[in-house]
Amino acid sequence: MNGITVLRWTLTFLLLILAWTGMAYGIHRLAHHSGRWNLLNRLHRAHHHPDYLNHQRSFRWHHFLLCFGSLEETLDVWITLTLPALLLSCLVPSHAPLMLGFHYLYEIFLSDDRLDHNPSLRGGVTRWFAWGQYHLEHHRQPTKHFGLILTFWDVIFMSGPASNAVTTTAAQGSCRFTPAAHHRR
């Protein structure tokens, strides 16, 4: 492989990550719109249930099968993150192993308490990544911070903080799910 090929391959992968997180952002935002027929909203409520953050999420063997907690939690992850990763992998098969591998390893080993719901992660890292305090702020105020993995889409769609740096502490026991007919995150 020459330098141009490597550069093209790398740029394609980065664009796929942006597309993947953009699709996840859109699905996640849609999941916060209540409606009689919005299955996503009903599935995503499990993630915002007050007890969700109050219990330790120890690693289990079924996580290797991308099965998490309840059926609702599992389907929420599959629809929000796995389905877009599969779709993009079908569209750009040359990057499918890396795309699907990245998603799989992230969900199994990095999400939940390690990155997404880790209250110790704050400051500079949350300017770029929707981890720690950034995502916990979403649990405190479900009409903000819809970005998953990256904060980029919250910046683009103005659904994050003005400074894009979360400084407030989201109390783990105070997460609420309050769907509304229309959110301007």
C-alpha positions as CSV (number, residue, x, y, z in Angstrom):
1,M,0.0,0.0,0.0
2,N,1.3,3.4,-0.9
3,G,0.8,6.6,1.2
4,I,-2.2,7.8,-0.9
5,T,-4.0,4.5,-0.5
6,V,-3.4,4.5,3.3
7,L,-4.6,8.1,3.5
8,R,-7.7,7.4,1.5
9,W,-8.5,4.3,3.5
10,T,-8.0,6.2,6.8
11,L,-10.1,9.2,5.7
12,T,-12.9,6.8,4.6
13,F,-12.8,5.1,8.0
14,L,-13.0,8.5,9.8
15,L,-16.0,9.5,7.6
16,L,-17.6,6.2,8.4
17,I,-17.2,6.9,12.1
18,L,-18.8,10.3,11.6
19,A,-21.6,8.8,9.6
20,W,-22.1,6.1,12.2
21,T,-22.2,8.5,15.2
22,G,-24.4,10.8,13.2
23,M,-26.9,8.0,12.5
24,A,-26.8,7.0,16.2
25,Y,-27.3,10.7,17.2
26,G,-30.5,10.9,15.0
27,I,-31.9,7.6,16.3
28,H,-31.1,8.6,19.9
29,R,-32.8,11.9,19.4
30,L,-35.8,10.2,17.8
31,A,-35.9,7.9,20.8
32,H,-36.7,10.9,23.0
33,H,-39.8,11.9,21.1
34,S,-42.8,10.4,22.8
35,G,-45.6,9.1,20.6
36,R,-48.0,6.2,20.6
37,W,-46.2,4.4,17.8
38,N,-42.6,5.3,18.7
39,L,-41.1,1.9,19.6
40,L,-37.7,3.6,20.1
41,N,-39.1,5.8,22.8
42,R,-40.5,2.8,24.7
43,L,-37.2,0.8,24.4
44,H,-35.0,3.7,25.4
45,R,-36.9,4.4,28.6
46,A,-35.1,1.4,30.2
47,H,-31.8,3.4,29.7
48,H,-33.3,6.4,31.6
49,H,-35.1,4.5,34.3
50,P,-34.0,5.9,37.7
51,D,-32.5,2.6,38.8
52,Y,-30.4,2.2,35.6
53,L,-27.4,4.1,37.0
54,N,-27.8,3.0,40.5
55,H,-26.6,-0.6,40.1
56,Q,-23.2,-1.8,39.0
57,R,-23.0,-3.2,35.5
58,S,-20.6,-6.1,36.0
59,F,-19.4,-7.8,32.9
60,R,-21.3,-11.0,32.0
61,W,-20.8,-13.7,29.4
62,H,-23.9,-12.7,27.4
63,H,-22.3,-9.3,26.7
64,F,-20.1,-11.1,24.2
65,L,-23.4,-11.8,22.3
66,L,-24.3,-8.1,22.4
67,C,-27.1,-8.9,25.0
68,F,-27.3,-6.4,27.8
69,G,-29.6,-6.5,30.8
70,S,-33.2,-6.5,29.7
71,L,-34.6,-7.1,26.2
72,E,-35.3,-3.3,26.0
73,E,-31.7,-2.4,26.7
74,T,-30.5,-4.9,24.2
75,L,-32.8,-3.7,21.4
76,D,-32.0,-0.1,22.2
77,V,-28.3,-0.8,21.6
78,W,-29.0,-2.9,18.5
79,I,-31.2,-0.3,16.9
80,T,-29.2,2.8,17.9
81,L,-25.6,1.6,17.3
82,T,-25.5,-1.9,15.8
83,L,-27.9,-1.4,12.9
84,P,-26.2,1.8,11.6
85,A,-22.8,0.0,11.9
86,L,-24.2,-2.9,9.9
87,L,-25.7,-0.6,7.2
88,L,-22.5,1.3,6.8
89,S,-20.5,-1.9,6.6
90,C,-22.7,-3.1,3.8
91,L,-22.2,0.2,2.0
92,V,-18.4,0.2,2.4
93,P,-17.5,-3.5,2.8
94,S,-13.7,-2.8,2.6
95,H,-14.1,-1.2,6.1
96,A,-16.6,-3.6,7.5
97,P,-14.3,-5.7,9.7
98,L,-12.8,-2.6,11.4
99,M,-16.2,-0.8,11.6
100,L,-18.0,-3.8,13.2
101,G,-14.9,-4.7,15.3
102,F,-14.7,-1.2,16.7
103,H,-18.4,-1.2,17.5
104,Y,-18.2,-4.6,19.1
105,L,-15.1,-3.9,21.2
106,Y,-16.6,-0.5,22.3
107,E,-19.9,-2.0,23.4
108,I,-18.3,-5.0,25.2
109,F,-15.3,-3.4,26.9
110,L,-15.6,0.4,26.9
111,S,-19.2,1.5,27.2
112,D,-21.4,1.7,30.3
113,D,-19.4,2.4,33.5
114,R,-16.0,2.5,31.9
115,L,-16.7,5.5,29.6
116,D,-20.3,6.4,29.0
117,H,-21.5,6.5,32.6
118,N,-18.2,7.1,34.4
119,P,-18.6,10.2,36.6
120,S,-14.8,10.6,36.9
121,L,-14.5,11.5,33.2
122,R,-14.9,15.3,32.9
123,G,-13.1,18.3,31.5
124,G,-11.2,18.3,28.3
125,V,-12.0,14.7,27.2
126,T,-15.7,15.5,27.4
127,R,-15.2,18.4,24.9
128,W,-14.7,15.8,22.1
129,F,-16.2,12.6,23.5
130,A,-19.7,12.0,24.9
131,W,-18.4,10.2,27.9
132,G,-18.6,10.6,31.6
133,Q,-20.1,13.8,32.9
134,Y,-21.2,14.7,29.3
135,H,-23.4,11.7,29.0
136,L,-24.5,11.8,32.6
137,E,-25.8,15.3,32.0
138,H,-28.0,13.8,29.3
139,H,-29.5,11.6,32.1
140,R,-30.1,14.6,34.3
141,Q,-31.5,16.7,31.4
142,P,-32.8,14.3,28.7
143,T,-33.4,17.1,26.3
144,K,-29.7,17.7,25.8
145,H,-26.5,15.8,24.9
146,F,-27.8,13.2,22.5
147,G,-24.4,12.5,21.1
148,L,-23.0,9.0,21.5
149,I,-19.3,8.5,21.5
150,L,-18.6,11.9,19.9
151,T,-19.9,15.4,20.9
152,F,-19.6,16.5,17.2
153,W,-23.3,16.1,16.4
154,D,-24.4,18.0,19.5
155,V,-22.3,20.9,18.4
156,I,-23.6,20.7,14.8
157,F,-27.3,20.5,15.9
158,M,-26.8,22.8,19.0
159,S,-28.1,20.2,21.4
160,G,-25.1,20.4,23.8
161,P,-23.9,23.1,26.1
162,A,-22.8,26.4,24.6
163,S,-19.2,25.9,25.6
164,N,-19.4,22.1,24.8
165,A,-17.7,21.4,28.2
166,V,-19.8,20.0,30.9
167,T,-19.0,21.2,34.3
168,T,-22.2,20.3,36.2
169,T,-22.3,17.1,38.2
170,A,-25.2,14.8,37.3
171,A,-26.2,12.9,40.4
172,Q,-26.5,9.3,39.5
173,G,-29.7,8.8,41.4
174,S,-31.5,11.7,39.8
175,C,-31.8,10.6,36.2
176,R,-35.3,11.0,34.8
177,F,-36.9,10.2,31.5
178,T,-39.3,12.9,30.6
179,P,-40.2,12.5,26.9
180,A,-42.0,15.4,25.3
181,A,-43.7,15.7,22.0
182,H,-40.9,17.9,20.6
183,H,-37.4,18.4,22.0
184,R,-34.9,21.1,21.0
185,R,-32.0,19.4,22.7
